[in-house]
Amino acid sequence: MTQNLTIKRHTELVDRMADTLGIDLEEAVFAGKLDPNTLCDAVLRCTGCTDPEGCTKWLDACQNGTKHPPVMCRNSDMFHSLQDGRRFER
């Protein structure tokens, strides 16, 4: 059960981060800019974060949006690619 909660929490963090950065992950998948498996990998990368509470606080502070993910974000390269309209592959 704990593993499921961890995955759910980090799925929500990845989704919130994308929203905060002005990225529609569903649209990115439909447009072929992001493979669904790569999105799953992004969630798994997020689970390796050492500061999810810091991420949550950062997201709460950026409710009006921002252009750059926090330095600690393990998926910043994916978010930057999608912001630039480029396909992200890992």
Order of alpha helices (4+ residues) and beta strands (2+ residues): alpha-alpha-alpha-alpha-alpha
